[in-house]
Amino acid sequence: MNKRTNINMTRILNATHDQQLQSWVSSANEAGCDFPIQNLPHGVFRRLGKNEAFRGGVAIGDQILDLAAVINKNILPPAVQASAEAAAKASLNDFMALPTAQRSGLRAALSTLLAIGSAQQHETASCLVPQSEVEYALPARIENFSDFYSSLSHATNVGALFRPDNPILPNYRWLPVGYHGRTSSIRVSGVDVRRPVGQLKDPARDIPDFAPCKRLDYEVELGMLVGQGNELGTAIDIKDTDNHLFGICLLNDWSARDIQAWEYQPLGPFLAKSFMSSLSPWVVTMEALEPYRTGFARPAGEPEPLPHLWCPGLAERGSIDIRIQMQLQTQRMRDSGEAPVVISTSRFTDAYWAMAQLLAHQASNGTNLCPGDLLGSGTLSGPEPESRACLLEMTEGGKKPLQLPNGEQRGFLEDGDTVIMTAYCEREGHARIGFGECRTTVLPARTV
């Protein structure tokens, strides 16, 4: 391997990852905090009730560091000024397009400002905005969205429902199966989803009905946002994918299972998927995730990927130990003051296809990826029943409804249900970091 490849595929830790590092923002040091100083995720926000533009910020504890305010204070080193200006914009695309080293330089400078002992603590403190007083926008202008099918457990469980004798088709083990989704209906966490209306086909009837979806489902996914892109007609070498990934957020790619069952053959998902996808507001950078990188390997007996989808570095650090939970709170639970309940827990390390393989495959035919493009992991189910990451799997198509502690049952989602996705990373010798939440409530369908 050449020198650049060795750098890409070696764990790169620096002072910003130090477990002992603490912030003078006291909430960032609390146990279980998603946003300690070792995280510093990027997002886009504005204060509630204020007539102001959206702008870029960085989460620290229960606060947001307003980067536009930091720039106005003139407390950043000149070398990171241009990076800060890009990260302070109303979308992060220009910041995502910067070389990794420039983004890393800003991270180091912000870590210094926020660390205990900072000489600029007083000036920096005036740039903080409480997270409880803001609203969020999508972190980037997402022009392209591809959704993959990277969990073998999910593919097997769903395949068994529709093709009991042949749940996994031959191509699954040789390429990351995916499709192009719709970008105009991607919304940030907190925006409610309206139950879609579409064609539903009852096997006992000769013609379909046009009616509200009866089998509405969530999908627990991770969203990978592209950093630097590639030119049309070129590919991205799998050894170089680290230079093209900016960070990871939470993704709920909603599904209308009954609409999909009728429409998806022969071409695939369409109106059953395009009505909405939900994205968390904070993007955890690949640099922040570095301590939690772990080796990637296929289960024993599986075929070796083709050369353009494999390199030795994947065995060393091809995955990230991200643990993901989905919680559910029904309208009745909310009315009676009951907290949401965890209904699934899964891990990114159970994926059959690595994130580097998804990106390399997407560009392998010469597709030009752009800063801010979104790659969905697909539903991240694991092999255990409690790790089934959608209701279609969990209830076996509605045949075995989910039993909730208050006595309610769910085969699929009902109006008023709120789903809340969270995730975190932790590893001995390193701080725990989190992703915030992706929260959405189901609204009734429009009148047909």
Residue pairs with C-beta under 8 A, 6 or more apart in sequence:
1 9
1 239
1 312
4 240
5 239
5 240
5 311
5 313
8 239
8 240
8 242
8 243
8 313
9 239
9 242
9 311
9 312
9 313
9 316
9 317
10 316
10 317
11 290
11 291
11 293
11 317
12 287
12 290
13 290
13 291
14 104
14 108
15 21
15 108
15 111
16 37
16 38
16 40
16 107
16 108
16 111
16 287
16 288
17 38
17 290
17 291
17 430
17 431
18 38
19 38
19 429
19 430
19 431
21 37
21 38
21 111
21 115
21 431
22 28
22 29
22 37
22 115
22 116
23 29
23 36
23 37
23 60
23 61
23 114
23 115
23 116
24 114
24 115
24 116
24 117
24 118
24 121
24 125
25 37
25 60
25 61
25 63
25 114
25 128
26 61
27 33
27 61
27 62
27 63
28 35
28 36
28 37
28 60
28 61
28 63
28 114
29 36
29 61
30 61
32 432
33 61
33 432
33 434
34 59
34 424
34 433
34 434
34 435
34 436
35 41
35 59
35 60
35 61
35 62
35 282
35 433
35 434
35 436
36 61
36 431
36 432
36 433
37 60
37 111
37 114
37 115
38 288
38 430
38 431
38 433
39 59
39 284
39 288
39 431
39 433
39 434
40 58
40 59
40 60
40 107
40 110
40 111
40 114
40 285
40 288
41 58
41 59
41 247
41 282
41 283
41 284
41 285
41 288
41 435
41 436
42 56
42 57
42 58
42 87
42 92
42 95
42 139
42 247
42 282
42 283
42 285
43 56
43 57
43 58
43 59
43 64
43 136
43 139
43 281
43 282
43 283
44 54
44 55
44 56
44 57
44 90
44 91
44 92
44 136
44 137
44 138
44 139
44 281
45 54
45 55
45 57
45 64
45 129
45 134
45 135
45 136
45 137
45 281
46 52
46 53
46 54
46 55
46 134
46 135
46 137
47 129
47 133
47 134
48 133
48 134
48 135
53 90
54 90
54 137
55 66
55 67
55 68
55 88
55 89
55 90
56 67
56 68
56 87
56 88
56 89
56 90
56 92
56 95
57 64
57 65
57 66
57 67
57 88
57 129
58 64
58 65
58 67
58 87
58 110
59 65
59 131
59 282
59 436
60 114
60 128
62 130
62 131
62 132
63 128
63 129
63 130
63 131
64 128
64 129
64 130
64 131
64 134
65 110
65 113
65 114
65 124
65 127
65 128
66 127
66 128
66 129
67 84
67 87
67 88
68 88
69 126
69 127
70 76
70 84
70 88
70 110
70 113
70 124
70 127
71 81
71 84
71 85
71 88
73 120
73 123
73 124
73 126
73 127
75 113
75 120
75 123
75 124
76 84
76 109
76 113
77 109
79 105
80 102
80 105
80 106
80 109
82 102
83 95
83 98
83 102
83 103
83 105
83 106
84 106
84 109
86 92
86 94
86 95
86 97
86 98
87 95
87 106
89 95
90 137
91 137
91 138
91 139
91 140
91 141
91 372
92 139
92 140
92 246
92 283
92 372
93 140
93 141
93 370
93 371
93 372
94 371
95 103
96 140
96 225
96 226
96 227
96 228
96 246
96 371
96 372
97 227
97 228
97 229
97 371
98 227
98 228
99 228
99 243
100 227
100 242
100 243
100 287
103 227
103 246
103 285
103 287
104 287
107 285
107 287
107 288
112 118
113 120
113 121
113 124
114 124
118 124
135 190
136 188
136 189
136 190
136 281
137 188
137 281
138 186
138 187
138 188
138 279
138 281
139 225
139 249
139 279
139 281
139 282
139 283
140 225
140 283
140 371
140 372
140 374
141 372
142 183
142 186
142 372
142 373
142 374
143 183
143 370
143 372
143 373
144 180
144 183
144 369
144 370
144 373
144 374
145 180
145 181
145 182
145 183
145 186
145 277
145 373
145 374
145 375
145 376
146 178
146 179
146 180
146 181
146 362
146 373
146 374
146 375
146 376
147 178
147 179
147 181
147 221
147 253
147 273
147 375
147 376
147 378
148 176
148 177
148 178
148 353
148 358
148 375
148 376
148 377
148 378
149 155
149 172
149 176
149 177
149 178
149 378
149 379
150 176
150 351
150 352
150 353
150 358
150 377
150 378
150 380
151 350
151 351
151 352
151 377
151 378
151 379
151 380
151 381
151 382
151 389
152 168
152 172
152 299
152 352
153 350
153 381
153 382
153 383
153 387
153 388
154 378
154 379
154 380
154 381
154 388
154 389
154 390
154 393
155 167
155 168
155 172
155 177
155 352
156 167
156 168
157 167
157 381
157 388
157 393
158 167
158 392
158 393
159 166
159 167
159 168
159 169
160 167
161 392
161 396
161 397
162 261
171 177
173 302
173 303
174 303
174 305
174 306
175 309
175 361
176 309
176 353
176 357
176 358
176 361
178 358
178 361
178 362
178 378
179 268
179 269
181 253
181 269
181 273
181 274
181 277
181 376
182 273
182 274
182 277
183 374
185 274
185 275
185 276
185 277
186 276
186 277
186 278
186 279
186 374
187 193
187 276
187 277
187 278
187 279
188 278
188 279
188 280
188 281
189 250
189 278
189 279
189 280
189 281
189 436
189 437
189 438
189 439
189 440
190 439
190 440
191 278
191 440
192 440
192 441
192 442
192 443
193 254
193 275
193 276
193 278
193 440
193 441
193 442
193 443
194 275
194 276
194 443
194 444
194 445
194 446
195 212
195 213
195 216
195 415
195 442
195 443
195 444
195 445
196 212
196 213
196 216
196 256
196 259
196 271
196 272
196 275
196 445
197 210
197 211
197 212
197 213
197 445
197 446
197 448
198 210
198 211
198 213
198 256
198 259
198 263
198 271
198 272
199 208
199 209
199 210
199 259
199 262
199 263
200 208
200 209
200 210
200 211
200 213
200 214
200 258
200 259
200 262
201 208
201 209
201 261
201 262
202 208
202 209
208 262
210 448
211 448
212 444
212 445
212 448
213 256
213 257
213 258
213 259
213 445
214 258
214 412
215 256
215 257
215 258
215 392
215 398
215 411
215 412
216 254
216 255
216 256
216 257
216 412
216 413
216 442
217 254
217 255
217 256
217 257
217 390
217 391
217 392
217 412
217 413
218 252
218 254
218 255
218 326
218 390
218 391
218 413
218 419
218 421
219 252
219 253
219 254
219 255
219 378
219 379
219 389
219 390
220 252
220 324
220 326
220 344
220 346
220 379
220 380
220 381
220 389
220 390
220 421
221 250
221 251
221 252
221 253
221 376
221 377
221 378
221 379
221 380
221 389
222 248
222 249
222 250
222 251
222 322
222 324
222 348
222 376
222 377
222 380
222 423
223 248
223 249
223 250
223 251
223 279
223 280
223 374
223 375
223 376
223 377
224 245
224 247
224 248
224 355
224 358
224 359
224 374
224 375
224 376
224 377
225 245
225 246
225 247
225 248
225 249
225 283
225 372
225 373
225 374
225 375
226 244
226 245
226 246
226 359
226 369
226 370
226 371
226 372
226 373
226 374
226 375
227 243
227 244
227 245
227 246
227 286
227 371
228 243
228 244
228 371
229 244
229 368
229 369
229 370
229 371
229 373
230 236
230 244
230 363
230 368
230 369
231 368
232 366
232 367
232 368
233 366
233 368
234 363
234 366
234 368
235 308
235 360
235 363
235 364
235 365
235 366
236 244
236 359
236 360
236 363
236 364
236 369
237 360
238 308
238 309
238 310
238 311
238 314
238 356
238 357
238 360
239 311
239 313
241 355
241 356
241 359
241 360
242 286
242 356
244 359
244 369
245 286
245 355
245 359
246 283
246 285
246 286
246 371
247 283
247 284
247 285
247 286
247 288
247 289
248 283
248 284
248 286
248 289
248 320
248 322
248 435
249 279
249 280
249 281
249 282
249 283
249 284
249 435
249 438
250 279
250 280
250 324
250 421
250 422
250 423
250 435
250 436
250 437
250 438
251 277
251 278
251 279
251 280
251 374
251 376
251 377
251 438
252 277
252 278
252 279
252 419
252 421
252 438
252 440
253 273
253 277
253 376
253 379
254 273
254 275
254 276
254 277
254 278
255 272
255 273
255 390
255 392
256 271
256 272
256 273
256 275
257 272
257 392
257 397
257 412
259 271
259 272
260 269
260 272
260 273
263 270
263 271
263 272
264 270
264 272
277 376
278 438
278 440
279 374
279 438
280 421
280 435
280 436
280 437
280 438
281 436
282 435
282 436
284 433
284 435
288 433
289 320
289 322
289 425
289 433
291 425
291 427
291 429
291 430
292 320
292 321
292 322
292 425
292 426
292 427
292 430
292 433
293 317
293 318
293 319
293 320
294 317
294 319
294 320
294 321
294 349
295 314
295 315
295 316
295 317
295 318
295 319
296 314
296 315
296 317
296 318
296 319
296 354
297 315
298 304
298 305
298 352
299 352
302 352
304 310
305 357
308 360
308 364
309 357
309 360
309 361
310 357
314 354
314 356
314 357
318 354
318 355
318 356
319 348
319 349
319 351
319 354
319 355
320 348
320 349
320 355
320 425
321 347
321 348
321 349
321 425
321 427
322 347
322 348
322 349
322 423
322 424
322 425
322 435
323 345
323 346
323 347
323 348
323 423
323 424
323 425
323 426
324 345
324 346
324 347
324 348
324 380
324 389
324 421
324 422
324 423
325 342
325 344
325 345
325 421
325 422
325 423
326 342
326 343
326 344
326 389
326 419
326 420
326 421
327 340
327 341
327 342
327 343
327 419
327 420
327 421
327 422
328 340
328 341
328 343
328 404
328 410
328 417
328 418
328 419
328 420
329 338
329 339
329 340
329 341
329 417
329 418
329 420
330 404
330 406
330 408
330 410
330 414
330 416
330 417
330 418
331 414
331 415
331 416
331 417
332 406
332 408
333 339
333 340
333 341
333 404
333 406
333 408
334 416
334 418
336 406
338 405
338 406
340 418
340 420
341 404
341 405
343 394
343 402
344 386
344 387
344 388
344 389
344 394
345 386
345 387
346 380
346 381
346 382
346 387
346 388
346 389
347 380
347 382
347 387
348 377
348 380
350 380
350 381
350 382
350 383
350 387
351 377
351 380
355 375
355 377
358 375
358 377
359 369
359 375
362 369
362 375
363 369
379 389
379 390
379 393
380 389
381 387
381 388
381 389
381 390
381 393
382 388
382 389
385 394
388 394
391 398
391 402
391 410
391 411
391 412
391 413
392 412
394 402
395 401
395 402
395 410
395 411
395 412
398 411
398 412
399 411
401 409
401 410
401 411
402 409
402 410
402 411
403 409
404 410
410 417
413 419
413 442
414 442
415 442
415 443
415 444
416 441
416 442
417 441
417 442
418 439
418 440
418 441
418 442
419 439
419 440
420 437
420 438
420 439
421 437
421 438
421 439
422 434
422 435
422 436
422 437
422 438
423 434
423 435
424 432
424 433
424 434
424 435
425 432
425 433
425 434
426 432
426 433
